[in-house]
Structures are given as structure tokens and as C-alpha cells.
Amino acid sequence: PSDSPISPEGRRSLAITAKRMVISFCSDACNSTYHNWSSSNKTRDKIMEVKTNKRRGDPGKPPGLHRTAGCTIELISSHNRVFDYLRDIQNRPQWESISINSIVHELATFSTGPDPRNCISVLAISRHNDLLLLQECSTDETGSFVIFAPIEKAAFQSLLCGVDHDIPLMPFGFCILPNVSGSILEGTLLTIVSQITVKNISKMK
């Protein structure tokens, strides 16, 4: 839009970075012979199984050892309702630890399709002045996702100038799929993926 605070070059840079973030997230959530998941027995919730994936030296990631945790749970709500809840920044302090006791602001957003809910956004958190969140939301009748990654403010400035698209990203997020059993729609399958980088291997435990 003509009144956007971000220039066309800045939007292009953010779109390129968001695409790389989504591809990285999907790769992190996949299972393969190279990235194999192992079950965790530490959860006390009988209906939730957490699996972890450990890897080192992936391109486009911060240096160090990366630990990814993910789980899928069944919800009775529709996939559209779950998607709208997760993308609403007013609800963010209810599920994201760094947003607790904070105010989340949407600094800028631009659409990526005819549905206005398909968008790329830049979010600020009042208690964290040194970082911003790049977030992409996407939905259609087959499913939805909300994926985001923290980025330092200085790196964002270079993005907005169209200088650097290759900043390291550690994406988090949600895959939201309609839960279909035969021809019956039975709520939602929600996959949650979070990650952490450990630079000091001795602290891995």
C-alpha cells in the first residue's frame, strides 16, 4: 500500500527473508535420515509426546548446536479459529514466554495474497528493545501456519535497506491442519515447533 512505512525495497527484502524462514521451519520440522527425531520421556502429559532433533552447522542458522522440539496435539476447535487465535497479537502473551507481561505492537504488515490474513508482519515487544519479530501467516482450506523468528534490530535495519538477506534465523511456529477422519471433520491437528541454539556444548544438559 502507498501509505506503508516500509519502502518497496524493504518489503521485497522482508518477503525474501520470510520465505527463507518458512522453508527453514519446514525443513526443521521434517523427519529424515539426516534429521532424525527422538522421543522424549520427560513430559508428564499423557496425550502429548515431545520429540527432539539435534543438529549442528546448518546453513542459515546461528552458530552452535541446535535443539528443536516439536509435538502435535488434537484440538476440537476449527483450524480457522485456532489460526485466528494464534495470529492475533493481543493473545500472544498467553502462549509466548518473551511476550509475558509485555505489550506487542505491530510495526508494519503487508499482505501476500487476496486473503488479508495472509501477511508478513514486523512485531515489537515492549520488554525487549533489542529485537523484533518477523512473522508470516498463511491460510487456505487445506491448512494454515504461523511462523516467526526473532531478529536483532540492527539486522532489521539492513534488511529494510535491502542490504542483507542472509542473516541467521531460528524460526518457531505452528502448523494448523484440519483433522479429517474419512469424510468427517474432527477439529484440528496443531503442530508446535520451538528451537534453541547452544553455543557451549558443555551446557547442553
N, C-alpha and C positions, 0 to 999 in steps of 0.2 A: 504493500500500500504506500501511497505517496507520503503519508504522514508518519511512516515508520522511523524510529530513531536510529535504525541501522541502515547503512548505505547498501546499495545493490551488491557491491563487492564484499561487504561484511556478511550479508545474508548468504551469498554464494559460499564463502568460507565456512560459515556455520553449518550450511547444508552438507558440504563435503565432509566436515568433521563428524556431524551427526550420523551420516551414512556409515562412516568408518566405525563409529561407536556401536551402531546396531549390528554390523557384521561381526565385530569383535564379541559382542554379547552372545550372539547366536553360536559362534564358534566355542565360546567358553561353556555354554550350556549343553553342547553336544557331547555324546559319548563316542569314543573311537579307540582303536588300539593304541594311539599315541596319547590321547587324553582319556584315561580310564578312571571311572568314579569308584569310590569305595564307600560302603555303608558305614554310618556312624551309630554306635550304640549308646551315645551319651544323652540322647533325647529321652525324656520321660513321657512324652506324648505318644500314646499307642497308635494314634491314627496318622502320625506324621513321621516319615522316615527321612532323615537328612543324609545326603551323600556329599562327599567332599572330593575335590580334584586338586592335585598339587602339580605345579609345573614351574619351569624356570626358563627365563630368557626368551619369552615370546616377543616377537616384533610388535612395536606399538604400545608396549606396556612399560610401566616404571621398572627400573632395575630391581632385582631381588627375586625372591621366591614368592610365587603367587598361590594363594589358597582360595579356592572357590567352594562355596557351599550352596546347595540347592535342594529344594523339596517341592513336591506337588501335593496340593490338598484339594478336596472336593468341597464346593460351596453350593448352597441351594439357591442363591441369588442368580439372576440372569447375567450373562457375560457383559452386556451393556451397562448394567447397574454397577458391577464391580469395576469396569473400566472408568466410568464417570466418577466413582468414589476415589480411585487412585490418582486420577489426573487433576482433581480439584486441590489446588494448593492450600485451601483452608483446612483440609483434612490431613495434610502432610505431617504435622506434629503428632498425630495419633499413631503413626506407624514408622516414622523415620527418626532414629536416635539424635542425629545432629540438628533436627528441627524442633526438638522438645524445648518448651519454654522460649520459643523464638517466633518471630513473625516472618513469614515467607512472602516475598514480593516477586511479582512477575515483571522483570525489567523490560522485556521485549518478547514478542511472539510473532510468528508468521506462518501462514497456512501452507501445507504441502499437497493439498487436494481439495476437491469440492466440498467435502465434509469439514466444517471448521474445527472439529475435534482432532483432525489430522494436522499436527502442527509441530514446529520446533520452537522451543522456548528457552529463555535465559532467566534463571531464578536466582534471587539473592536471599540469604538467611541472616536475620538481624544479628545473631550472636557470632557470626563468622565473617569478619570483614575481609579476610584474605582469600576467600574463594567464592566462586559462583558455580551454579549447576547448569550444565547443558542437558536438555531433556527433549526427547522426541516421543510423541504419542501417535499411535496409528490404530485405526479400527475399520473393520468391514464385517460382513455377515459371517465370515469364516473364523474370525478371532481378532484379538487386539494385543497391543503391547504398550507398556510404559517403560522406557529405558532412559537412564540418566547417568551422568558421570561428573564428579567434581573436577573443576579446573581452576588453577590459580588465576587471580585477576590479571596479573601481568601477561600470562599466556593468552587470556581472552583479548587483551588489547591488541596483541599481534595478530590474532585471528580476525578481529574486526578490520584491521588494516590489510587483510589478505596476504599476510607475510608467511605465516607458519601453519600448515595443516597437519603436521606430523607430531604434535605434542602427545606425550604418553597419556593413555586413557585407561581407567579402571572402571568399566561400566557395571551398574547394578540394574535390577529391574524386575519386571513381571511379564509373563506370558499368560494371556487370559483366553481360554478356549471354551466354546460351548461343549458341554458334556452330553454327547448323544449316545443313547443306548438303543440300537435298532432304529426305529423311526421316532423315538420319544426323546424330547429334550429334557434333560435332568440336571439343570443348574450349570455349574461352571467348574472347569479344572483350572486352578490357579497355580502356576509355577513361579516360585520365588528364587532369585539368584542374587547372592551377595559375594563380595570378594575383599581380600586384604592382601597387601604386599608386606613381606617380612624381609627387611634388608639384612638383619643379623640372624643367621641361621641358628645360632645357639639359643635364640629366644623362641624358636618355632613351637616348643611345647606349650 
